[in-house]
Amino acid sequence: MTETERHLRSILKMDNPKDDIYIEIGNEQNKKAQSFDKYEMKIFFVDLTHFSRTAQFLILCTAVFFFYLIYGYLQVINV
């Protein structure tokens, strides 16, 4: 029996060593999903929050690709 388990047993007044201690912390995946949903997703002052995660991902990937093309074009014309 570990020090932590002994401490928990003394706090919970569990004198019988056959009693099990079970502590449920919660569903981590659900907490992450909830914390993601509370943030606003914006690109150039356009709110993307009402789109699904997949649509947000595709829109942002398209924007990155578009600006990558512009960057490449500006590199070529400055040569």
PDB file as gemmi writes it, atoms N, CA and C in Angstrom:
CRYST1    1.000    1.000    1.000  90.00  90.00  90.00 P 1                      
ATOM      1  N   MET A   1       0.854  -1.172   0.000  1.00  0.00           N  
ATOM      2  CA  MET A   1       0.000   0.000   0.000  1.00  0.00           C  
ATOM      3  C   MET A   1       0.905   1.243   0.000  1.00  0.00           C  
ATOM      4  N   THR A   2       0.602   2.154  -0.886  1.00  0.00           N  
ATOM      5  CA  THR A   2       1.430   3.351  -1.010  1.00  0.00           C  
ATOM      6  C   THR A   2       1.062   4.382   0.052  1.00  0.00           C  
ATOM      7  N   GLU A   3       1.917   5.376   0.180  1.00  0.00           N  
ATOM      8  CA  GLU A   3       1.688   6.460   1.140  1.00  0.00           C  
ATOM      9  C   GLU A   3       0.402   7.214   0.806  1.00  0.00           C  
ATOM     10  N   THR A   4       0.192   7.459  -0.463  1.00  0.00           N  
ATOM     11  CA  THR A   4      -1.012   8.175  -0.896  1.00  0.00           C  
ATOM     12  C   THR A   4      -2.263   7.378  -0.572  1.00  0.00           C  
ATOM     13  N   GLU A   5      -2.221   6.092  -0.851  1.00  0.00           N  
ATOM     14  CA  GLU A   5      -3.390   5.253  -0.568  1.00  0.00           C  
ATOM     15  C   GLU A   5      -3.678   5.202   0.929  1.00  0.00           C  
ATOM     16  N   ARG A   6      -2.636   5.098   1.742  1.00  0.00           N  
ATOM     17  CA  ARG A   6      -2.826   5.100   3.196  1.00  0.00           C  
ATOM     18  C   ARG A   6      -3.444   6.425   3.655  1.00  0.00           C  
ATOM     19  N   HIS A   7      -2.973   7.525   3.069  1.00  0.00           N  
ATOM     20  CA  HIS A   7      -3.495   8.834   3.426  1.00  0.00           C  
ATOM     21  C   HIS A   7      -4.971   8.949   3.039  1.00  0.00           C  
ATOM     22  N   LEU A   8      -5.312   8.504   1.829  1.00  0.00           N  
ATOM     23  CA  LEU A   8      -6.712   8.543   1.401  1.00  0.00           C  
ATOM     24  C   LEU A   8      -7.589   7.672   2.286  1.00  0.00           C  
ATOM     25  N   ARG A   9      -7.093   6.498   2.649  1.00  0.00           N  
ATOM     26  CA  ARG A   9      -7.876   5.605   3.515  1.00  0.00           C  
ATOM     27  C   ARG A   9      -8.117   6.234   4.884  1.00  0.00           C  
ATOM     28  N   SER A  10      -7.109   6.958   5.395  1.00  0.00           N  
ATOM     29  CA  SER A  10      -7.305   7.592   6.706  1.00  0.00           C  
ATOM     30  C   SER A  10      -8.297   8.757   6.613  1.00  0.00           C  
ATOM     31  N   ILE A  11      -8.253   9.510   5.501  1.00  0.00           N  
ATOM     32  CA  ILE A  11      -9.200  10.618   5.325  1.00  0.00           C  
ATOM     33  C   ILE A  11     -10.625  10.094   5.181  1.00  0.00           C  
ATOM     34  N   LEU A  12     -10.785   9.026   4.379  1.00  0.00           N  
ATOM     35  CA  LEU A  12     -12.114   8.474   4.121  1.00  0.00           C  
ATOM     36  C   LEU A  12     -12.586   7.506   5.188  1.00  0.00           C  
ATOM     37  N   LYS A  13     -11.750   7.291   6.195  1.00  0.00           N  
ATOM     38  CA  LYS A  13     -12.047   6.390   7.310  1.00  0.00           C  
ATOM     39  C   LYS A  13     -12.376   4.987   6.811  1.00  0.00           C  
ATOM     40  N   MET A  14     -11.515   4.490   5.953  1.00  0.00           N  
ATOM     41  CA  MET A  14     -11.660   3.128   5.417  1.00  0.00           C  
ATOM     42  C   MET A  14     -10.641   2.244   6.125  1.00  0.00           C  
ATOM     43  N   ASP A  15     -11.063   1.610   7.200  1.00  0.00           N  
ATOM     44  CA  ASP A  15     -10.157   0.800   8.004  1.00  0.00           C  
ATOM     45  C   ASP A  15      -9.903  -0.575   7.406  1.00  0.00           C  
ATOM     46  N   ASN A  16     -10.860  -1.091   6.649  1.00  0.00           N  
ATOM     47  CA  ASN A  16     -10.732  -2.414   6.070  1.00  0.00           C  
ATOM     48  C   ASN A  16      -9.858  -2.334   4.803  1.00  0.00           C  
ATOM     49  N   PRO A  17      -8.726  -3.048   4.755  1.00  0.00           N  
ATOM     50  CA  PRO A  17      -7.863  -2.989   3.574  1.00  0.00           C  
ATOM     51  C   PRO A  17      -8.495  -3.617   2.334  1.00  0.00           C  
ATOM     52  N   LYS A  18      -9.589  -4.362   2.509  1.00  0.00           N  
ATOM     53  CA  LYS A  18     -10.253  -4.974   1.359  1.00  0.00           C  
ATOM     54  C   LYS A  18     -11.147  -3.971   0.628  1.00  0.00           C  
ATOM     55  N   ASP A  19     -11.457  -2.835   1.274  1.00  0.00           N  
ATOM     56  CA  ASP A  19     -12.258  -1.797   0.614  1.00  0.00           C  
ATOM     57  C   ASP A  19     -11.443  -1.174  -0.513  1.00  0.00           C  
ATOM     58  N   ASP A  20     -12.100  -0.963  -1.641  1.00  0.00           N  
ATOM     59  CA  ASP A  20     -11.425  -0.355  -2.786  1.00  0.00           C  
ATOM     60  C   ASP A  20     -11.671   1.141  -2.815  1.00  0.00           C  
ATOM     61  N   ILE A  21     -10.656   1.859  -3.277  1.00  0.00           N  
ATOM     62  CA  ILE A  21     -10.787   3.301  -3.484  1.00  0.00           C  
ATOM     63  C   ILE A  21     -10.887   3.527  -4.978  1.00  0.00           C  
ATOM     64  N   TYR A  22     -11.941   4.192  -5.374  1.00  0.00           N  
ATOM     65  CA  TYR A  22     -12.142   4.495  -6.793  1.00  0.00           C  
ATOM     66  C   TYR A  22     -12.471   5.968  -6.909  1.00  0.00           C  
ATOM     67  N   ILE A  23     -11.644   6.699  -7.627  1.00  0.00           N  
ATOM     68  CA  ILE A  23     -11.865   8.129  -7.815  1.00  0.00           C  
ATOM     69  C   ILE A  23     -12.003   8.379  -9.302  1.00  0.00           C  
ATOM     70  N   GLU A  24     -13.128   8.960  -9.696  1.00  0.00           N  
ATOM     71  CA  GLU A  24     -13.359   9.290 -11.098  1.00  0.00           C  
ATOM     72  C   GLU A  24     -13.083  10.771 -11.298  1.00  0.00           C  
ATOM     73  N   ILE A  25     -12.144  11.076 -12.153  1.00  0.00           N  
ATOM     74  CA  ILE A  25     -11.761  12.460 -12.393  1.00  0.00           C  
ATOM     75  C   ILE A  25     -12.629  13.074 -13.473  1.00  0.00           C  
ATOM     76  N   GLY A  26     -13.089  12.304 -14.403  1.00  0.00           N  
ATOM     77  CA  GLY A  26     -13.947  12.820 -15.461  1.00  0.00           C  
ATOM     78  C   GLY A  26     -13.448  12.389 -16.826  1.00  0.00           C  
ATOM     79  N   ASN A  27     -14.224  12.709 -17.813  1.00  0.00           N  
ATOM     80  CA  ASN A  27     -13.894  12.342 -19.178  1.00  0.00           C  
ATOM     81  C   ASN A  27     -13.030  13.441 -19.788  1.00  0.00           C  
ATOM     82  N   GLU A  28     -11.741  13.184 -19.976  1.00  0.00           N  
ATOM     83  CA  GLU A  28     -10.812  14.182 -20.497  1.00  0.00           C  
ATOM     84  C   GLU A  28     -11.190  14.603 -21.909  1.00  0.00           C  
ATOM     85  N   GLN A  29     -11.639  13.671 -22.726  1.00  0.00           N  
ATOM     86  CA  GLN A  29     -11.982  13.997 -24.100  1.00  0.00           C  
ATOM     87  C   GLN A  29     -13.146  14.985 -24.132  1.00  0.00           C  
ATOM     88  N   ASN A  30     -14.124  14.779 -23.268  1.00  0.00           N  
ATOM     89  CA  ASN A  30     -15.276  15.672 -23.214  1.00  0.00           C  
ATOM     90  C   ASN A  30     -14.864  17.064 -22.740  1.00  0.00           C  
ATOM     91  N   LYS A  31     -13.950  17.140 -21.779  1.00  0.00           N  
ATOM     92  CA  LYS A  31     -13.486  18.436 -21.294  1.00  0.00           C  
ATOM     93  C   LYS A  31     -12.754  19.196 -22.397  1.00  0.00           C  
ATOM     94  N   LYS A  32     -11.944  18.513 -23.186  1.00  0.00           N  
ATOM     95  CA  LYS A  32     -11.219  19.172 -24.265  1.00  0.00           C  
ATOM     96  C   LYS A  32     -12.177  19.681 -25.328  1.00  0.00           C  
ATOM     97  N   ALA A  33     -13.192  18.906 -25.636  1.00  0.00           N  
ATOM     98  CA  ALA A  33     -14.163  19.330 -26.648  1.00  0.00           C  
ATOM     99  C   ALA A  33     -14.924  20.560 -26.159  1.00  0.00           C  
ATOM    100  N   GLN A  34     -15.283  20.593 -24.892  1.00  0.00           N  
ATOM    101  CA  GLN A  34     -16.000  21.740 -24.361  1.00  0.00           C  
ATOM    102  C   GLN A  34     -15.114  22.972 -24.346  1.00  0.00           C  
ATOM    103  N   SER A  35     -13.838  22.810 -23.994  1.00  0.00           N  
ATOM    104  CA  SER A  35     -12.957  23.968 -23.936  1.00  0.00           C  
ATOM    105  C   SER A  35     -12.669  24.500 -25.336  1.00  0.00           C  
ATOM    106  N   PHE A  36     -12.666  23.644 -26.362  1.00  0.00           N  
ATOM    107  CA  PHE A  36     -12.449  24.102 -27.728  1.00  0.00           C  
ATOM    108  C   PHE A  36     -13.634  24.904 -28.229  1.00  0.00           C  
ATOM    109  N   ASP A  37     -14.825  24.505 -27.862  1.00  0.00           N  
ATOM    110  CA  ASP A  37     -16.037  25.150 -28.371  1.00  0.00           C  
ATOM    111  C   ASP A  37     -16.241  26.562 -27.831  1.00  0.00           C  
ATOM    112  N   LYS A  38     -15.627  26.909 -26.698  1.00  0.00           N  
ATOM    113  CA  LYS A  38     -15.889  28.225 -26.126  1.00  0.00           C  
ATOM    114  C   LYS A  38     -15.061  29.332 -26.777  1.00  0.00           C  
ATOM    115  N   TYR A  39     -14.081  28.984 -27.617  1.00  0.00           N  
ATOM    116  CA  TYR A  39     -13.257  29.979 -28.268  1.00  0.00           C  
ATOM    117  C   TYR A  39     -13.829  30.361 -29.626  1.00  0.00           C  
ATOM    118  N   GLU A  40     -13.650  31.623 -29.997  1.00  0.00           N  
ATOM    119  CA  GLU A  40     -14.084  32.083 -31.301  1.00  0.00           C  
ATOM    120  C   GLU A  40     -12.983  31.810 -32.317  1.00  0.00           C  
ATOM    121  N   MET A  41     -13.382  31.411 -33.502  1.00  0.00           N  
ATOM    122  CA  MET A  41     -12.431  31.165 -34.584  1.00  0.00           C  
ATOM    123  C   MET A  41     -12.681  32.232 -35.631  1.00  0.00           C  
ATOM    124  N   LYS A  42     -11.695  33.127 -35.813  1.00  0.00           N  
ATOM    125  CA  LYS A  42     -11.847  34.217 -36.776  1.00  0.00           C  
ATOM    126  C   LYS A  42     -10.639  34.252 -37.700  1.00  0.00           C  
ATOM    127  N   ILE A  43     -10.887  34.643 -38.946  1.00  0.00           N  
ATOM    128  CA  ILE A  43      -9.811  34.920 -39.892  1.00  0.00           C  
ATOM    129  C   ILE A  43     -10.210  36.191 -40.641  1.00  0.00           C  
ATOM    130  N   PHE A  44      -9.385  37.204 -40.552  1.00  0.00           N  
ATOM    131  CA  PHE A  44      -9.653  38.518 -41.153  1.00  0.00           C  
ATOM    132  C   PHE A  44     -11.033  39.049 -40.759  1.00  0.00           C  
ATOM    133  N   PHE A  45     -11.316  39.008 -39.478  1.00  0.00           N  
ATOM    134  CA  PHE A  45     -12.546  39.540 -38.897  1.00  0.00           C  
ATOM    135  C   PHE A  45     -13.802  38.792 -39.351  1.00  0.00           C  
ATOM    136  N   VAL A  46     -13.658  37.621 -39.924  1.00  0.00           N  
ATOM    137  CA  VAL A  46     -14.802  36.784 -40.314  1.00  0.00           C  
ATOM    138  C   VAL A  46     -14.917  35.663 -39.292  1.00  0.00           C  
ATOM    139  N   ASP A  47     -16.070  35.569 -38.660  1.00  0.00           N  
ATOM    140  CA  ASP A  47     -16.293  34.574 -37.619  1.00  0.00           C  
ATOM    141  C   ASP A  47     -16.569  33.208 -38.248  1.00  0.00           C  
ATOM    142  N   LEU A  48     -15.728  32.229 -37.911  1.00  0.00           N  
ATOM    143  CA  LEU A  48     -15.888  30.863 -38.424  1.00  0.00           C  
ATOM    144  C   LEU A  48     -16.427  29.908 -37.367  1.00  0.00           C  
ATOM    145  N   THR A  49     -16.839  30.439 -36.220  1.00  0.00           N  
ATOM    146  CA  THR A  49     -17.250  29.602 -35.098  1.00  0.00           C  
ATOM    147  C   THR A  49     -18.455  28.734 -35.433  1.00  0.00           C  
ATOM    148  N   HIS A  50     -19.373  29.234 -36.242  1.00  0.00           N  
ATOM    149  CA  HIS A  50     -20.593  28.466 -36.517  1.00  0.00           C  
ATOM    150  C   HIS A  50     -20.358  27.325 -37.513  1.00  0.00           C  
ATOM    151  N   PHE A  51     -19.181  27.271 -38.159  1.00  0.00           N  
ATOM    152  CA  PHE A  51     -18.853  26.154 -39.047  1.00  0.00           C  
ATOM    153  C   PHE A  51     -18.400  24.952 -38.229  1.00  0.00           C  
ATOM    154  N   SER A  52     -18.484  23.780 -38.824  1.00  0.00           N  
ATOM    155  CA  SER A  52     -17.989  22.578 -38.144  1.00  0.00           C  
ATOM    156  C   SER A  52     -16.463  22.629 -38.091  1.00  0.00           C  
ATOM    157  N   ARG A  53     -15.873  21.769 -37.282  1.00  0.00           N  
ATOM    158  CA  ARG A  53     -14.412  21.737 -37.166  1.00  0.00           C  
ATOM    159  C   ARG A  53     -13.755  21.398 -38.494  1.00  0.00           C  
ATOM    160  N   THR A  54     -14.374  20.487 -39.240  1.00  0.00           N  
ATOM    161  CA  THR A  54     -13.825  20.104 -40.540  1.00  0.00           C  
ATOM    162  C   THR A  54     -13.846  21.283 -41.501  1.00  0.00           C  
ATOM    163  N   ALA A  55     -14.957  22.018 -41.527  1.00  0.00           N  
ATOM    164  CA  ALA A  55     -15.062  23.182 -42.403  1.00  0.00           C  
ATOM    165  C   ALA A  55     -14.065  24.262 -41.988  1.00  0.00           C  
ATOM    166  N   GLN A  56     -13.893  24.475 -40.685  1.00  0.00           N  
ATOM    167  CA  GLN A  56     -12.907  25.445 -40.208  1.00  0.00           C  
ATOM    168  C   GLN A  56     -11.510  25.055 -40.661  1.00  0.00           C  
ATOM    169  N   PHE A  57     -11.193  23.784 -40.542  1.00  0.00           N  
ATOM    170  CA  PHE A  57      -9.876  23.288 -40.950  1.00  0.00           C  
ATOM    171  C   PHE A  57      -9.654  23.520 -42.437  1.00  0.00           C  
ATOM    172  N   LEU A  58     -10.647  23.172 -43.250  1.00  0.00           N  
ATOM    173  CA  LEU A  58     -10.505  23.334 -44.699  1.00  0.00           C  
ATOM    174  C   LEU A  58     -10.397  24.804 -45.102  1.00  0.00           C  
ATOM    175  N   ILE A  59     -11.164  25.665 -44.472  1.00  0.00           N  
ATOM    176  CA  ILE A  59     -11.094  27.097 -44.771  1.00  0.00           C  
ATOM    177  C   ILE A  59      -9.726  27.655 -44.409  1.00  0.00           C  
ATOM    178  N   LEU A  60      -9.216  27.300 -43.257  1.00  0.00           N  
ATOM    179  CA  LEU A  60      -7.912  27.802 -42.835  1.00  0.00           C  
ATOM    180  C   LEU A  60      -6.781  27.231 -43.691  1.00  0.00           C  
ATOM    181  N   CYS A  61      -6.886  25.968 -44.097  1.00  0.00           N  
ATOM    182  CA  CYS A  61      -5.880  25.387 -44.991  1.00  0.00           C  
ATOM    183  C   CYS A  61      -5.882  26.089 -46.342  1.00  0.00           C  
ATOM    184  N   THR A  62      -7.071  26.393 -46.835  1.00  0.00           N  
ATOM    185  CA  THR A  62      -7.184  27.112 -48.109  1.00  0.00           C  
ATOM    186  C   THR A  62      -6.562  28.500 -47.995  1.00  0.00           C  
ATOM    187  N   ALA A  63      -6.793  29.184 -46.895  1.00  0.00           N  
ATOM    188  CA  ALA A  63      -6.221  30.515 -46.696  1.00  0.00           C  
ATOM    189  C   ALA A  63      -4.695  30.449 -46.643  1.00  0.00           C  
ATOM    190  N   VAL A  64      -4.151  29.458 -45.950  1.00  0.00           N  
ATOM    191  CA  VAL A  64      -2.688  29.305 -45.884  1.00  0.00           C  
ATOM    192  C   VAL A  64      -2.130  29.034 -47.274  1.00  0.00           C  
ATOM    193  N   PHE A  65      -2.767  28.162 -48.027  1.00  0.00           N  
ATOM    194  CA  PHE A  65      -2.303  27.850 -49.378  1.00  0.00           C  
ATOM    195  C   PHE A  65      -2.366  29.081 -50.281  1.00  0.00           C  
ATOM    196  N   PHE A  66      -3.447  29.849 -50.187  1.00  0.00           N  
ATOM    197  CA  PHE A  66      -3.605  31.060 -50.989  1.00  0.00           C  
ATOM    198  C   PHE A  66      -2.474  32.051 -50.703  1.00  0.00           C  
ATOM    199  N   PHE A  67      -2.194  32.288 -49.429  1.00  0.00           N  
ATOM    200  CA  PHE A  67      -1.133  33.232 -49.092  1.00  0.00           C  
ATOM    201  C   PHE A  67       0.247  32.682 -49.420  1.00  0.00           C  
ATOM    202  N   TYR A  68       0.400  31.375 -49.408  1.00  0.00           N  
ATOM    203  CA  TYR A  68       1.654  30.755 -49.835  1.00  0.00           C  
ATOM    204  C   TYR A  68       1.873  31.009 -51.329  1.00  0.00           C  
ATOM    205  N   LEU A  69       0.822  30.917 -52.140  1.00  0.00           N  
ATOM    206  CA  LEU A  69       0.928  31.210 -53.570  1.00  0.00           C  
ATOM    207  C   LEU A  69       1.272  32.678 -53.809  1.00  0.00           C  
ATOM    208  N   ILE A  70       0.629  33.577 -53.073  1.00  0.00           N  
ATOM    209  CA  ILE A  70       0.938  35.003 -53.210  1.00  0.00           C  
ATOM    210  C   ILE A  70       2.391  35.276 -52.822  1.00  0.00           C  
ATOM    211  N   TYR A  71       2.851  34.668 -51.755  1.00  0.00           N  
ATOM    212  CA  TYR A  71       4.232  34.830 -51.311  1.00  0.00           C  
ATOM    213  C   TYR A  71       5.201  34.354 -52.396  1.00  0.00           C  
ATOM    214  N   GLY A  72       4.918  33.198 -52.999  1.00  0.00           N  
ATOM    215  CA  GLY A  72       5.762  32.687 -54.078  1.00  0.00           C  
ATOM    216  C   GLY A  72       5.761  33.597 -55.289  1.00  0.00           C  
ATOM    217  N   TYR A  73       4.596  34.126 -55.638  1.00  0.00           N  
ATOM    218  CA  TYR A  73       4.508  35.040 -56.769  1.00  0.00           C  
ATOM    219  C   TYR A  73       5.318  36.312 -56.509  1.00  0.00           C  
ATOM    220  N   LEU A  74       5.215  36.847 -55.300  1.00  0.00           N  
ATOM    221  CA  LEU A  74       5.976  38.051 -54.962  1.00  0.00           C  
ATOM    222  C   LEU A  74       7.474  37.777 -54.960  1.00  0.00           C  
ATOM    223  N   GLN A  75       7.895  36.583 -54.648  1.00  0.00           N  
ATOM    224  CA  GLN A  75       9.317  36.219 -54.698  1.00  0.00           C  
ATOM    225  C   GLN A  75       9.798  36.215 -56.144  1.00  0.00           C  
ATOM    226  N   VAL A  76       8.947  35.742 -57.065  1.00  0.00           N  
ATOM    227  CA  VAL A  76       9.342  35.633 -58.467  1.00  0.00           C  
ATOM    228  C   VAL A  76       9.427  37.024 -59.109  1.00  0.00           C  
ATOM    229  N   ILE A  77       8.464  37.895 -58.844  1.00  0.00           N  
ATOM    230  CA  ILE A  77       8.472  39.198 -59.521  1.00  0.00           C  
ATOM    231  C   ILE A  77       9.532  40.136 -58.965  1.00  0.00           C  
ATOM    232  N   ASN A  78      10.077  39.856 -57.799  1.00  0.00           N  
ATOM    233  CA  ASN A  78      11.112  40.700 -57.219  1.00  0.00           C  
ATOM    234  C   ASN A  78      12.511  40.299 -57.665  1.00  0.00           C  
ATOM    235  N   VAL A  79      12.642  39.258 -58.448  1.00  0.00           N  
ATOM    236  CA  VAL A  79      13.966  38.783 -58.878  1.00  0.00           C  
ATOM    237  C   VAL A  79      14.535  39.591 -59.954  1.00  0.00           C  
TER     238      VAL A  79                                                      
END                                                                             
